[in-house]
Amino acid sequence: MSDNTHGAMHEFVKGIIKENPVLVGLLGMCPTLAITTQAFNGIGMGLATTFVLVCSNIVISMLKKVIPGTVRLPCFIVIIAGFVTLIEFLMKGYLPEMYSELGIFLSLITVNCIILGRAEAFASKNTVIHSALDGLGMGLGFTLALFFMASIREIVGSGTWLAGTKLMIEIPWVHDNPTLIFIMPAGGFFVLGCLIAIINKLAKRKPPKEISCENCPNAAACSGKESCEAAAAK
């Protein structure tokens, strides 16, 4: 596998578990807690956010040399808002039920810190291909986090799965004896905490035995080996 292919694959995969925007970065908490009472809503919000994330990353990467640095954030927000408006029109026309369920949270994708964060930290500094894969990976990680969280809350709290679709399943016994707290805010925080704990366990890495210039987490900002030795001498 070539270095370019390996690098592109890394940019796509990292957002699923290792740098999952919700379960690791703790970003986008507002829609994560608000609309995950049903799995179908989680899928809808995740896919809408992924669409905006990928498209905005591509456009921002293409225009990174054109956008003045002093007004880059307002420009990023305008680009993101354009794609949010587009996905709103598409969902209102073709998926009116989901559009109604997501409500104001669909418009709030514009200020979702995941999208603006990837635009500032990645798309404005990398190629179009890598930016697109970064957006797709982060969007997939966001969608999976919402889907799993919403599935748990819906199954335990309502006794159904994928309610509102033709694939809806009623869970025996649970449907007649739901644990309603799971579809309330407290249940959302509890499920989110459990998922974060699981991801932390899966992504756990042992710290290096010895800190050196090669494995120092602040290597990019360090002025060199001499400064490290001088600091150690003190």
C-alpha positions, 0 to 999 in steps of 0.5 A: 500500500502506497504512502498516499493510500495509507495516508488517505485511509488514515484520514478516513478511519481516524474519525470512527473510533480513535478521534470520534467527534462525539465519544472522544472529542465530546463535540456536538453534544446538543443534537447528540442528547436532544434527538437520540430518543429514536434511532431513525432520528439519529441516522437522519441527523448523522447523515445530514451532518455528514453531507454538510461536513464533506461538502464544506470540507471540499469547498474550504480546501479548494478555496484555502488559498483564496480566503483571507486569513483575517476573515476565514471564520466568517467565510467558513460559516457562510459556506457551511450555512449554504450547505445546511440550507441545501440539505434543509430544502432537500429534507423538507421536500423529500423527507418531510417527517424527518424534517419535522422530527429534527426541527430546529436542530437541523438549522443548528448544524450551521454552528455545530462545532464539529464542522467548523472545527474540521474546517479550521483544523483540517480542511483549510490546511490539507488537500481536497481528497484528504479533506473529503475523506476526513469529513466522511470519516468524522461524519460516519463516526458522528452518525454511528455514535448517534445511531448506537446511542439512539438505538439503546435509548429507544429500545430500553425507553420505548420498547421499539427500534426504528419507530416511524419506519417500515422496519419498526420492531417491537421488543417483546416485554420491553414494549409493555414495560419501558424504562421511560427514564432512558428517553429523558435527558437523564437517560441520555447522559447515562447512555452517553457516559457508558458509550464514552467509557467503552470507547475509551477502553477500546482506544486505550493506549499505553503511555511511552515509558520514556518521554523524548523528542520523538514521542513528546506530544508537544514536539510540534511546538517545541524549539528543539532538543536543546531547549528540552535538555535545558529544561531538564537540567533545571 
